[in-house]
Amino acid sequence: MISTCVQIPANVAEHLRDDEIHVWHLPYHRRRGRAPLRSLLAGYLGIDAHQLALAEGVHGRPALACAQDPSLDFNWSHSGEHALIAIARSIRPGIDLECLRRRPRALDIARRYFSADEVAALSAVPEAGRSAAFLELWTAKEAVLKALGRGIAFGLERLSICRVDGQLALRRLDGDDAGAWQLHALRIDSSLVAALAWRGEQRRIRLWTLASDVR
């Protein structure tokens, strides 16, 4: 995973290889809504942001409504003053982001919504690290569900996340082959917890930080 701070290059789409996923970290301001997302996607499509049309799937996942590059797909997430955007070709990425903060009810929430093995793993984490461990599971689950094109209503207990050799892994996904999925924790900032998921072969993740003066 490579991290670079840049403005949006004019030929940004040419830098997106078929074996890569671009992940952009940028400031998020509620008043601007999806404007930064639209600007970035327009840069990949080589069009003006005002020409970009977005649609929503059955479960609310945003998608491109234009056909300039049908291979291009994306997902985004925001929390607090931060946002992440994942862009790739020929796969459907899912990304989720949460600001790290204390979650005193983490174990109670897990017992209600997580799988039994996840609850057991979370229970074994000392209380001082439990909030971070909970958010790691939460963002990983959300990333997979977003890549599926589904929401939480699908059922958080219908997929199970674990760690294998220190790395996140999808252990179980109802109705699908968990081994066909890729799942990665993203190290963005010590105050953030994030995950990226997709169904398909391994890809190189390139992390870009959008320069703050880009509008």
BELPE-V645940 format. One record per residue. N is the residue number from 1. RES is the residue in three letters. OMEGA is omega in whole degrees, 0 to 359 (999 if undefined). Layout:
n/res/omega
N/RES/OMEGA
N/RES/OMEGA
This chain:
n/res/omega
1/MET/183
2/ILE/181
3/SER/180
4/THR/176
5/CYS/186
6/VAL/162
7/GLN/181
8/ILE/179
9/PRO/181
10/ALA/183
11/ASN/187
12/VAL/182
13/ALA/180
14/GLU/181
15/HIS/181
16/LEU/179
17/ARG/181
18/ASP/180
19/ASP/182
20/GLU/166
21/ILE/175
22/HIS/176
23/VAL/182
24/TRP/174
25/HIS/183
26/LEU/177
27/PRO/177
28/TYR/176
29/HIS/185
30/ARG/183
31/ARG/181
32/ARG/176
33/GLY/183
34/ARG/183
35/ALA/179
36/PRO/177
37/LEU/180
38/ARG/180
39/SER/182
40/LEU/179
41/LEU/178
42/ALA/177
43/GLY/178
44/TYR/182
45/LEU/180
46/GLY/180
47/ILE/175
48/ASP/182
49/ALA/180
50/HIS/179
51/GLN/185
52/LEU/178
53/ALA/177
54/LEU/177
55/ALA/177
56/GLU/179
57/GLY/182
58/VAL/183
59/HIS/173
60/GLY/179
61/ARG/180
62/PRO/181
63/ALA/176
64/LEU/179
65/ALA/181
66/CYS/187
67/ALA/180
68/GLN/180
69/ASP/185
70/PRO/180
71/SER/186
72/LEU/175
73/ASP/186
74/PHE/170
75/ASN/179
76/TRP/180
77/SER/176
78/HIS/179
79/SER/183
80/GLY/182
81/GLU/183
82/HIS/175
83/ALA/174
84/LEU/177
85/ILE/177
86/ALA/182
87/ILE/182
88/ALA/177
89/ARG/170
90/SER/170
91/ILE/177
92/ARG/181
93/PRO/172
94/GLY/182
95/ILE/178
96/ASP/187
97/LEU/174
98/GLU/171
99/CYS/181
100/LEU/176
101/ARG/184
102/ARG/179
103/ARG/185
104/PRO/180
105/ARG/184
106/ALA/183
107/LEU/178
108/ASP/179
109/ILE/180
110/ALA/180
111/ARG/181
112/ARG/190
113/TYR/186
114/PHE/177
115/SER/184
116/ALA/181
117/ASP/177
118/GLU/178
119/VAL/179
120/ALA/180
121/ALA/181
122/LEU/179
123/SER/182
124/ALA/180
125/VAL/176
126/PRO/186
127/GLU/182
128/ALA/181
129/GLY/187
130/ARG/180
131/SER/179
132/ALA/180
133/ALA/178
134/PHE/181
135/LEU/176
136/GLU/177
137/LEU/183
138/TRP/182
139/THR/178
140/ALA/178
141/LYS/180
142/GLU/180
143/ALA/178
144/VAL/181
145/LEU/178
146/LYS/177
147/ALA/175
148/LEU/187
149/GLY/181
150/ARG/177
151/GLY/181
152/ILE/180
153/ALA/176
154/PHE/180
155/GLY/181
156/LEU/180
157/GLU/183
158/ARG/173
159/LEU/184
160/SER/182
161/ILE/176
162/CYS/174
163/ARG/177
164/VAL/183
165/ASP/177
166/GLY/182
167/GLN/176
168/LEU/177
169/ALA/175
170/LEU/183
171/ARG/184
172/ARG/174
173/LEU/183
174/ASP/177
175/GLY/182
176/ASP/178
177/ASP/182
178/ALA/181
179/GLY/179
180/ALA/185
181/TRP/174
182/GLN/182
183/LEU/184
184/HIS/167
185/ALA/180
186/LEU/179
187/ARG/183
188/ILE/186
189/ASP/182
190/SER/180
191/SER/184
192/LEU/174
193/VAL/185
194/ALA/179
195/ALA/179
196/LEU/181
197/ALA/172
198/TRP/176
199/ARG/181
200/GLY/182
201/GLU/176
202/GLN/176
203/ARG/176
204/ARG/178
205/ILE/177
206/ARG/183
207/LEU/180
208/TRP/173
209/THR/183
210/LEU/181
211/ALA/188
212/SER/182
213/ASP/178
214/VAL/182
215/ARG/999
